[in-house]
Amino acid sequence: LTSSLRTIWFIIPSTVWSPYYTPHAVMAFDALAHPHWKMRFLEIVLLGAGSLCLFSIFILILVYWADILKKYFYPDARRSKPMVTFFVLVGGLAGVQLLNATLFLFRNYSTEGMLLVNSVTLSVVSVLCVFEITIFSHRFRTVLKTLGDINQVPTESQVRRIVWITVTGNLFFFTRAFLETVFAGMMVMYWRRNGDVAEVFDHGVWDAYILMKHWSELAILGLMLYILQNRFTGSTPTDTMRGGEGSGSSPGVGLEKNKNGYQKVPETDLGDDDVGSPSLLSV
């Protein structure tokens, strides 16, 4: 959905959306001074919806991470359904977009105001995502390693996937927070000084903003596709077991490998203490 919305925006020439290349103040229902106001309004709504869909990918990941971590760190706490939490959060952001569009249509502010609201919203959400991804990632890796040690099952691939998600997500959201904060700050500063922002963004500044913004989105979508499809196997369990060679033991004997490169745990009878042991997390 994110790719589709961005593709629609890219394939339509900019002159169709607005005769101005850089942001200009356009009021709703001002057909005499700005006959193109409808297309400019649709462009801003389309860009906001695309950003919302992109951010929802990481919001969904964070919601499920929070739910799993709550299960292990607070086993007695009441857990809400992850999808319900996800729809509440995304619905709240969609509500901000809807309120922004409504205030514009009621002529409370111009398209400049819509751009400012979107920038501030995305900047705040980006900063929150950086903190949440960093905290949840550290806790998740701790849980995975602990469960791997308990069950004697390798968890390196899951840990690597989490590290990739953490690094790429933080780079994207940090870049986005920086861009949107600078964008919003420049708009507010020039608006208070001149009453509009028509002169704040020349072609060079606007080109740099658009290129950094959309190339970062393209990069994160490509990296997420790579992360979700890659197995991140790295060294096989056999290579890990070789660290014990020379000590007189043969840790690899009697263990059968499956098609994914993992070693099958030998069949043993479970005692009463083992019945309630936790299972391995899959990411």
N, C-alpha and C positions, 0 to 999 in steps of 0.2 A: 504493500500500500504506500509506504514511504517513497519507494522508487517510482511508482506510478504518478504520484502527486508531483514529485520533482521533475519527472519527464514531461508532464503536461506543461509545467511552467517554463522549461527550457525550450521546448519545440515551438512555443508561441512567440513570435517576434516581440521585442520589447515595445515597439511602436504601437502594437495592438493594445497593450495594457495602458500605456500613457505616452503622450508626446514628449515628456521630460524623462531624461535618463536618470538623473539624480532625484532624491525625494523633494517634493514640493507640497505645500499646504493645499489640500483639496477638501472642500466641504461637501457634505451629502446634499443631494437635491439641488445643487447649484448648477443647473443645466446651462445657464447663460455664460457664466464665467468659466465653468469647467464641465463641458459636455461629456467628458470621458470619466466622470467620477465613479460611475458604476464599475467600469473595468478596473480602475485603480483599487476600488474597494474589494473586488473579487480577487485581485492579485494578492493583496495583503492577507485575505482570509485563506487563500490557497497556500501561501507560504507558512502561515501559522499552523494550518492543519498538517502540513508536511513535517514541520519541526515537532509537533505533538506526537505524531506517529513514530518518528525516529526516537524520541525520548522514551516512549512507552516500551520500547524493546528492553532498555536497561531498567526501567521501573519494574517490569515483569520479573526480570532476573533478581533484582533486589528483594522483591516481595517474597519470592520463593526461598531465597537465601535466609531471609529473616524468619520465615516460618520453620525451616529446618533447624536453624540455630536455636530457636526458642524451644524446640522439642528436646534438644540435648542439654542446653544450659538451664532451662527452666521447665523440667518435665511435668511439674504439677500445675503449671500455669495454663489458663484456658487459651486455646488457639483458635483464631478466626480462620475462615476459609481464604486461602491466598487469592483466588480469583475475585472474591468479593472485595478484598482490600485493593487489588489492582484496579478494578472498575471504579471504586470510590476515588482513588487518587487521580486516575486519568479523567474521570468525570469532573473532578474539581478543576483540573487544568482546562478541560473543554469548556467548563462554565466561565472561566476567566476569558477565554476567547469569545464566547457568546456575549458576555457582558461588554467586552471591548467593542464588538461589532454593533451592539445595541446603542451604546453611548455615541458612537459615530453617527448612526442613522438618526438619532435624536438631536444631532448637531451640537453635542456638548464639546466636541473637539474635532479637529481635522484629521486627515490621514497621518499627519505627523504625530498626533497623539496616539493613534493606533500602533504605529511603529515603536513609539516609546514604551507603551504598555507591554508589547511583545518582547522587547529587549530586556526590560526589567524582569519580567516573568522568567524568561529563559536563563537569564543570568543567575537569578536566585536558585532555580531548579538545578542548574549546572553545578553550583557550589555545593548544594546539598548532596548531589549525586557523588561528587568527589569524596566527601567525608564518609558517606554511607558505603560506597564501594571499598574504600580503604579499610574501614573497620570490619565489615562483614567478611572481606577477603581474608584478613588475618585470622579471624575466628574460624572460618570455614576450613582453612588449611590445617589449623590445629586439630579440629574435629576429625578431619580425614586421616591425618597421620596417626592420631590416637586409635581410631577404629581399625586402621590398617595394621597397627602393632597388635591389637587385641585379637583380630581375626587372622593374623599372619597372611594377609593378602596385600599385594603391591598396590599402592595408590598414587604412584608417581604421575601417571597420565592425567588423573583428575586434578592433582595439584598443579601440574603444568597448565592445564586448561584454565584454571582459576587465575593463575598468574598472568596469563595472556589477556584474559578478560579484564583484570584489574589494571594492567599497564595501558592497554588500548583505550579502555573506558575513561581512565583518569586523564590521559593525554587529550582525548576528545573533549571532555567536559571542561578541563582547565582552559583549553584553547577557546572553547565556546564562551565560557564565562568571561575571559579576558576581552574577547571581541565585543560581546554584548554590553559589557560594562563601559568600555571605551566609547562605544556607539551611543549608549544612553547618556553618558556624561557629556559628550560633545553636543548632543541635541539639547540637553537642559541648559548648558552654558550659553550656547548661541541663541537659544530661544529667549532666555532672560535678558540677553544683551541687545538683540535685534528684533525680537518679537516673532521671528520665524527662523527656519534652519535652511533656507534656500541656498545660502552662501557657505554653509559649513562643509558640504560634501562636493568637492570638485570631482572631475572624472577620475583622476588618479586615486584619490582616497576611496571613492565608491568602488572602483574596480578592485582595489586591494581587499576591501571588506568582503565583497561578493565572492572573490576567488578563494580567500582563506576560509570563508564560511562553508561554501559548497564543496570545495575539495576535501575539507576535513570530514564532511558528511559522507562523501564518496569513499574515502579511505576507511572510515569506521564500518560502513556497510560491507566492504570487501573483506576487512579483517574479521568481522563477526562471522561471515560466511565461511572463511577459512578455519576459524576456531571451532565452529560447530561441526565441520566435516572432518577435521584432522583428528587422528587417534592419539597423537602426542605420546606414542609408545616410547621413543627414545631407546634407552638401554633395556634389554629384555630381562626378565627375572633371572634367567640363567647367568647373564653377565653379572648381576648383583650377587648371585650365589657364589661366583668364582672368588669373591673376596675371602671366602673361608677356606680355600684350598691351601694345603700345606700344613693345616692344623691337625690332620689325621682324621677329620670327619668328612663325610660326603653328603652335604645337605641336599643335593639334587637327586639323590637316589630315591626311587620309589614314587616320584612325583610326575604326574602325567600332564603334558601341556595341551591346552585346548587351541582352537583355531585362532584366537586373539592373542596368543603368546603368553597367557597366564598359566600358572601351574595349578593343577587340580589338587585340592586338599585331600589327603587320604581319608578314606571312610573310617570313622571312629565312633564309638558309642558315646553319646552325650550324657554327662552326669547331671545331677539336679542343679548344680551351680552353673551349668553352661546353657540351660534352657532359655534363660532370659538374657543371654548375651546379645548386644546390639549387632545389627547387620551392617554391611559396608554401604556407605553412601555412594550414590552415582550422581554425577553432575552432568 
